[in-house]
Amino acid sequence: MSMLPQAHPPADLISAEIAIVGSGPGGAVTGMLLAQAGRDVVMLEEGAHVEVDAYRAFSPEEMHAKLRNNGMTMALGPSPVAFWEARCVGGGSEVNRGLYHRPSPEVIAAWAERQSIEALSPEDMTDLALEGEKVAKISTLPGPAPKVSLKLAEGAEAMGWSHMEVPRLYSYGADWQSAPQPGLKQSMSATYIPAFVAAGGRLQTGIRVTGLRRENGIWRLKARARGIWGQKTIEIRAKTVFIACGATQTPALLRRSGIKRHVGDSLAYHSMIKVVARFDEEITGDTPLDPVHQVKHFDPRFSLGASVSNPATTAFALSDRPDLLPRLASEWRHWGCYYAQSTGGMGTVRRLPGFEDPLIRAKDNPQDIEDLSAGLRALCECLFAAGAQAIYPNIQGAADLYGPQDLARLPRRLDPATVSLSTLHLTATCPMGAEDRGSVCDSFGRVWGAEDLYLADSAMLPGPTVVNPQGTIMAMARRNMNHFLH
Ligand SMILES: Cc1cc2nc3c(=O)[nH]c(=O)nc-3n(C[C@H](O)[C@H](O)[C@H](O)COP(=O)(O)OP(=O)(O)OC[C@H]3O[C@@H](n4cnc5c(N)ncnc54)[C@H](O)[C@@H]3O)c2cc1C
């Protein structure tokens, strides 16, 4: 049964005291707290509401229903970087695995200092995360982790490296083994957004905000209906606006609206490279639970992790190894997908006249390539220590590896021209901070030089989160909202 009211077509003119653009983790936390404080709020979301468990996770049907451009989005650069962006009620929380970390104390302390951010402390951010966990629950697995995940832990143990089972934003049912889904993902559409609506917030789906301007103390937002509502132009009027469209769409909207200073100049992302490892035994398809292990021993340079390993995700992880695809159907249960992820990806976001989506450029960052190269080597060492029989790096023309003796065949330094990188964690395109620190908004998300205009999402974070970002985005949105309301 749906936790949200039936979607309805938009009126030509929508008025509210406060408008929030975007309903991902940043927008959803902001909306719930505002509505619960008794404010008159409308949340505007470009995508549709799709039940969190309507489709099998990571199935082509889910990607079609919930991702922008079916997931085919790219940053151009020395090596192209593929990334996924959600477009649905709840944003990225609907399509992600919900791997959850509280904000990293080291990262928060570094942000506070580098950006001269007022009243930002690691201790407060932990408390804010704990508050948030009362609404979107986190849990560890109710049973043994899938073998594909345990292999990573076994390898790390053998290498003497610290590793962990990462908790998920997930509530497992007592019947997790037999039910069609092991429980309910604690996505925004299952937690914060129903709470927002219950507190009187209005949710308008299927409209894309294309620009905003201020007139006589009121923000006027121009929007276009899309999807089932057909083509139609809508105006939204609000005294105060929070933008939470995600790390690429927030700067795109600001730039389209003529707000450009430092906007989109400092994209930060976690770069990911994948390998597929073959084991003698079957390691996938043995349980409905998702892989959850990560090796954090090398933070903040890089981390290692186990990924969902079904035929579709394995094919994606072998995008540069088409020679292996004919074996996929018969062998996939023996194959596991793993990644090394560094934290130094950098780029820009710019408006491309005539196009709806912005142009994302990845910059050359030699240190990030160094870190990723070291991460790839460590990942292969770890998987051989866990008993992998073969490792197939996702690099054009790369040699297959059959044991630790083959590690020397890995490139010492990855060549950006031959690797396919991807990212799921984008931030920092409109960073918070003191005005002289290249920031777009102040210590609490208020956009410099614009009255009653705030940012509330991954775009406002001052850099990469090092850990999976959703917990940090939500804690920061809660912090800034507490400041706004008091
Ligand atoms: C496949 C995948 C797996 C991931 N796995 C994890 C994980 O396990 N753990 C973790 O912590 N993080 C994970 N992430 C990252 C995490 O989901 C994102 O960092 C987070 O969702 C970003 O939140 P946000 O509020 O900034 O924006 P988003 O979640 O991107 O939400 C923005 C929303 O705004 C809407 N919007 C955009 N432009 C407009 C407009 N002009 N008008 C109206 N609406 C608009 C979009 O449709 C979208 O719904 C993953 C991401 C992906 C894609």
The ligand as a Tripos MOL2 file, in Angstrom:
@<TRIPOS>MOLECULE
LIG
   53    58     1     0     0
SMALL
NO_CHARGES

@<TRIPOS>ATOM
      1 C1         22.8980    3.8590   -7.8000 C.3       1 LIG1
      2 C2         23.3120    4.6850   -6.6170 C.ar      1 LIG1
      3 C3         23.7980    4.0550   -5.4720 C.ar      1 LIG1
      4 C4         24.1920    4.8140   -4.3670 C.ar      1 LIG1
      5 N1         24.5330    4.1630   -3.2080 N.ar      1 LIG1
      6 C5         24.6670    4.8780   -2.0680 C.ar      1 LIG1
      7 C6         24.7670    4.2290   -0.8130 C.ar      1 LIG1
      8 O1         24.6830    3.0020   -0.7110 O.2       1 LIG1
      9 N2         24.9360    5.0180    0.3030 N.ar      1 LIG1
     10 C7         24.9890    6.3890    0.2220 C.ar      1 LIG1
     11 O2         25.1820    7.0330    1.2640 O.2       1 LIG1
     12 N3         24.8610    7.0230   -0.9560 N.ar      1 LIG1
     13 C8         24.6660    6.3080   -2.0980 C.ar      1 LIG1
     14 N4         24.4620    6.9560   -3.2770 N.ar      1 LIG1
     15 C9         24.5080    8.4380   -3.3090 C.3       1 LIG1
     16 C10        23.2510    9.0930   -2.7160 C.3       1 LIG1
     17 O3         22.0780    8.4500   -3.1790 O.3       1 LIG1
     18 C11        23.2510   10.5770   -3.1140 C.3       1 LIG1
     19 O4         24.4370   11.1580   -2.6100 O.3       1 LIG1
     20 C12        22.0500   11.3300   -2.5550 C.3       1 LIG1
     21 O5         20.8420   10.7740   -3.0220 O.3       1 LIG1
     22 C13        22.1030   12.8060   -2.9710 C.3       1 LIG1
     23 O6         21.0390   13.4670   -2.3340 O.3       1 LIG1
     24 P1         20.5530   14.9140   -2.8030 P.3       1 LIG1
     25 O7         19.4280   15.2900   -1.9240 O.co2     1 LIG1
     26 O8         21.7160   15.7890   -2.8990 O.co2     1 LIG1
     27 O9         20.0320   14.7400   -4.3140 O.3       1 LIG1
     28 P2         19.2460   13.6010   -5.1270 P.3       1 LIG1
     29 O10        19.0930   12.3640   -4.3050 O.co2     1 LIG1
     30 O11        19.9420   13.4900   -6.4150 O.co2     1 LIG1
     31 O12        17.8150   14.2230   -5.3280 O.3       1 LIG1
     32 C14        17.5670   15.3370   -6.1460 C.3       1 LIG1
     33 C15        16.1250   15.2980   -6.6220 C.3       1 LIG1
     34 O13        15.8330   16.5370   -7.2370 O.3       1 LIG1
     35 C16        15.0620   16.3220   -8.4020 C.3       1 LIG1
     36 N5         15.3070   17.4400   -9.3250 N.ar      1 LIG1
     37 C17        16.4720   17.7160   -9.9700 C.ar      1 LIG1
     38 N6         16.3520   18.8300  -10.7090 N.ar      1 LIG1
     39 C18        15.0860   19.2700  -10.5370 C.ar      1 LIG1
     40 C19        14.3620   20.3950  -11.0390 C.ar      1 LIG1
     41 N7         14.9490   21.2920  -11.8510 N.pl3     1 LIG1
     42 N8         13.0490   20.5510  -10.6690 N.ar      1 LIG1
     43 C20        12.4510   19.6540   -9.8350 C.ar      1 LIG1
     44 N9         13.1140   18.5710   -9.3130 N.ar      1 LIG1
     45 C21        14.4090   18.3930   -9.6620 C.ar      1 LIG1
     46 C22        15.5570   14.9890   -8.9380 C.3       1 LIG1
     47 O14        14.5560   14.3870   -9.7480 O.3       1 LIG1
     48 C23        15.8410   14.2170   -7.6520 C.3       1 LIG1
     49 O15        14.7400   13.4400   -7.2570 O.3       1 LIG1
     50 C24        24.1160    6.2310   -4.4110 C.ar      1 LIG1
     51 C25        23.6420    6.8780   -5.5690 C.ar      1 LIG1
     52 C26        23.2400    6.1220   -6.6620 C.ar      1 LIG1
     53 C27        22.7120    6.8320   -7.8850 C.3       1 LIG1
@<TRIPOS>BOND
     1     1     2 1
     2     2     3 ar
     3     2    52 ar
     4     3     4 ar
     5     4     5 ar
     6     4    50 ar
     7     5     6 ar
     8     6     7 ar
     9     6    13 1
    10     7     8 2
    11     7     9 ar
    12     9    10 ar
    13    10    11 2
    14    10    12 ar
    15    12    13 ar
    16    13    14 ar
    17    14    15 1
    18    14    50 ar
    19    15    16 1
    20    16    17 1
    21    16    18 1
    22    18    19 1
    23    18    20 1
    24    20    21 1
    25    20    22 1
    26    22    23 1
    27    23    24 1
    28    24    25 2
    29    24    26 1
    30    24    27 1
    31    27    28 1
    32    28    29 2
    33    28    30 1
    34    28    31 1
    35    31    32 1
    36    32    33 1
    37    33    34 1
    38    33    48 1
    39    34    35 1
    40    35    36 1
    41    35    46 1
    42    36    37 ar
    43    36    45 ar
    44    37    38 ar
    45    38    39 ar
    46    39    40 ar
    47    39    45 ar
    48    40    41 1
    49    40    42 ar
    50    42    43 ar
    51    43    44 ar
    52    44    45 ar
    53    46    47 1
    54    46    48 1
    55    48    49 1
    56    50    51 ar
    57    51    52 ar
    58    52    53 1
@<TRIPOS>SUBSTRUCTURE
     1 LIG1         1 GROUP 0 **** ****
